[in-house]
């Protein structure tokens, strides 16, 4: 895995809301430098938790995703929302280093 799978509104229900496992969704934009900086950390963590936690990203600039962005009140990037059984159970906003990010994500495996 060299990148997180980008999903859109049409995939969101099936891949995030209906998923029984924990799901982490990174809200991002192509122009967002901190989003690019956190990406390698998320990819490494996603590999470690393969089969336990699912990881996706949503492009906030894609008009198709505007409903999701509004629904979850995404105003800062990067924002990670952690879902369990279709409900947001936590969020992480901003750039964290690998250890801090892993420590936060470890709570939801």
GICORFEN-V267261 format. One record per residue. N is the residue number from 1. RES is the residue in three letters. PHI is phi in whole degrees, -180 to 180 (999 if undefined). Layout:
BEGIN
n->N res->RES phi->PHI
n->N res->RES phi->PHI
END
This chain:
BEGIN
n->1 res->UNK phi->999
n->2 res->UNK phi->-112
n->3 res->UNK phi->-158
n->4 res->UNK phi->-85
n->5 res->UNK phi->-69
n->6 res->UNK phi->-84
n->7 res->UNK phi->-121
n->8 res->UNK phi->-123
n->9 res->UNK phi->-53
n->10 res->UNK phi->-67
n->11 res->UNK phi->-93
n->12 res->UNK phi->-58
n->13 res->UNK phi->-58
n->14 res->UNK phi->-71
n->15 res->UNK phi->-87
n->16 res->UNK phi->-115
n->17 res->UNK phi->-67
n->18 res->UNK phi->-90
n->19 res->UNK phi->-76
n->20 res->UNK phi->-81
n->21 res->UNK phi->-76
n->22 res->UNK phi->-66
n->23 res->UNK phi->-131
n->24 res->UNK phi->-114
n->25 res->UNK phi->-114
n->26 res->UNK phi->-94
n->27 res->UNK phi->-92
n->28 res->UNK phi->-144
n->29 res->UNK phi->-147
n->30 res->UNK phi->-60
n->31 res->UNK phi->-84
n->32 res->UNK phi->-83
n->33 res->UNK phi->-63
n->34 res->UNK phi->-60
n->35 res->UNK phi->-64
n->36 res->UNK phi->-69
n->37 res->UNK phi->-72
n->38 res->UNK phi->-83
n->39 res->UNK phi->-54
n->40 res->UNK phi->-60
n->41 res->UNK phi->-64
n->42 res->UNK phi->-66
n->43 res->UNK phi->-63
n->44 res->UNK phi->-62
n->45 res->UNK phi->-67
n->46 res->UNK phi->-60
n->47 res->UNK phi->-65
n->48 res->UNK phi->-65
n->49 res->UNK phi->-106
n->50 res->UNK phi->-54
n->51 res->UNK phi->92
n->52 res->UNK phi->-107
n->53 res->UNK phi->-130
n->54 res->UNK phi->-100
n->55 res->UNK phi->-124
n->56 res->UNK phi->-141
n->57 res->UNK phi->-134
n->58 res->UNK phi->-125
n->59 res->UNK phi->-82
n->60 res->UNK phi->-70
n->61 res->UNK phi->-86
n->62 res->UNK phi->-75
n->63 res->UNK phi->-57
n->64 res->UNK phi->-61
n->65 res->UNK phi->-97
n->66 res->UNK phi->-59
n->67 res->UNK phi->-65
n->68 res->UNK phi->-66
n->69 res->UNK phi->-59
n->70 res->UNK phi->-69
n->71 res->UNK phi->-57
n->72 res->UNK phi->-98
n->73 res->UNK phi->52
n->74 res->UNK phi->-81
n->75 res->UNK phi->-122
n->76 res->UNK phi->-128
n->77 res->UNK phi->-126
n->78 res->UNK phi->-75
n->79 res->UNK phi->-122
n->80 res->UNK phi->-109
n->81 res->UNK phi->-107
n->82 res->UNK phi->-108
n->83 res->UNK phi->-109
n->84 res->UNK phi->-139
n->85 res->UNK phi->50
n->86 res->UNK phi->84
n->87 res->UNK phi->-118
n->88 res->UNK phi->-72
n->89 res->UNK phi->-108
n->90 res->UNK phi->-168
n->91 res->UNK phi->-144
n->92 res->UNK phi->-130
n->93 res->UNK phi->-118
n->94 res->UNK phi->99
n->95 res->UNK phi->-90
n->96 res->UNK phi->-117
n->97 res->UNK phi->-75
n->98 res->UNK phi->-56
n->99 res->UNK phi->-63
n->100 res->UNK phi->-66
n->101 res->UNK phi->-64
n->102 res->UNK phi->-63
n->103 res->UNK phi->-60
n->104 res->UNK phi->-65
n->105 res->UNK phi->-69
n->106 res->UNK phi->-55
n->107 res->UNK phi->-67
n->108 res->UNK phi->-118
n->109 res->UNK phi->-72
END
